Amino acid sequence: MKALFAKEKFDKVVNLAAQAGVRSSSVELMDYIQAIEKALGMVAKKNFMPMQAGDVVATYADVQDLMKDVGFKPSTTVEDGIKYFVDWYRMYYQL
């Protein structure tokens, strides 16, 4: 990754998002929750509520600066990323 080994200072914040492309695919909240459930091997207790102040209907991360400035193009799916994180967390905390 260019930023890690660059001689010049890199002081820009960039989005890290799942999926490949300039604009990541939007992931439905229930799909995200199901990926967590699958990785944990358990079903979450869900309490469905109406939209709350500050909730957004949809959001996307623009990773164009990440690809241009750092030379990294995300390719990990949300499901795989969650599984990798859960596996790492369990190993690190010996759970």
C-alpha positions in Angstrom: 0.0 0.0 0.0 1.5 3.3 -1.2 0.6 5.3 1.9 2.4 2.8 4.3 5.7 3.0 2.5 5.6 6.6 1.1 8.4 8.9 2.1 6.0 11.9 2.2 3.4 12.4 4.9 0.0 11.1 4.2 -2.6 13.0 6.2 -5.9 12.4 4.4 -8.8 10.4 5.7 -10.3 7.9 3.2 -13.3 5.6 3.3 -12.7 1.9 3.8 -15.8 0.1 2.5 -16.8 -3.4 1.5 -17.3 -4.5 -2.1 -15.2 -3.5 -5.1 -15.8 -0.4 -7.1 -15.7 3.4 -6.9 -18.9 3.4 -5.0 -19.6 0.5 -2.7 -22.8 -1.5 -2.9 -25.3 -0.6 -0.3 -26.0 -3.4 2.2 -29.4 -3.8 3.7 -29.4 -3.7 7.5 -31.0 -7.1 7.8 -28.4 -8.6 5.4 -25.7 -7.2 7.7 -27.4 -8.6 10.8 -27.8 -12.0 9.1 -24.1 -12.0 8.2 -23.3 -11.3 11.9 -25.7 -14.1 13.0 -24.1 -16.5 10.5 -20.6 -15.7 11.7 -21.5 -16.0 15.3 -23.7 -19.1 14.8 -26.6 -17.6 16.7 -29.8 -15.6 16.0 -30.0 -12.1 17.4 -32.9 -10.9 19.5 -34.3 -8.2 17.3 -36.6 -5.3 18.4 -37.9 -3.5 15.3 -38.5 0.1 15.9 -39.7 3.0 13.6 -37.0 5.1 12.0 -35.3 7.2 14.7 -34.0 10.8 14.5 -30.7 10.6 12.7 -31.4 7.3 10.9 -30.7 7.3 7.2 -32.6 5.4 4.5 -29.4 4.5 2.5 -25.7 5.3 2.6 -22.8 4.6 0.3 -19.0 5.0 0.8 -17.1 6.5 -2.0 -13.7 4.7 -2.1 -12.4 6.6 -5.1 -9.8 8.5 -3.0 -8.7 5.2 -1.4 -8.0 3.7 -4.8 -6.3 6.8 -6.2 -4.2 7.8 -3.2 -3.5 4.6 -1.5 -3.6 2.1 -4.4 -6.0 -0.2 -2.7 -9.3 -1.5 -4.2 -11.6 -3.2 -1.7 -12.7 -6.6 -2.7 -13.9 -8.3 0.5 -17.7 -8.8 0.8 -19.5 -7.7 3.9 -20.2 -11.3 4.8 -16.6 -12.4 4.4 -15.3 -9.3 6.3 -17.7 -10.0 9.2 -16.6 -13.6 9.3 -12.9 -12.6 9.2 -13.5 -10.2 12.1 -15.4 -12.6 14.2 -12.8 -15.3 13.7 -10.0 -12.9 14.6 -11.9 -11.6 17.7 -12.5 -15.1 19.0 -8.9 -16.0 18.4 -7.5 -12.8 19.9 -9.7 -13.0 23.0 -9.5 -16.8 23.2 -13.3 -17.2 23.1 
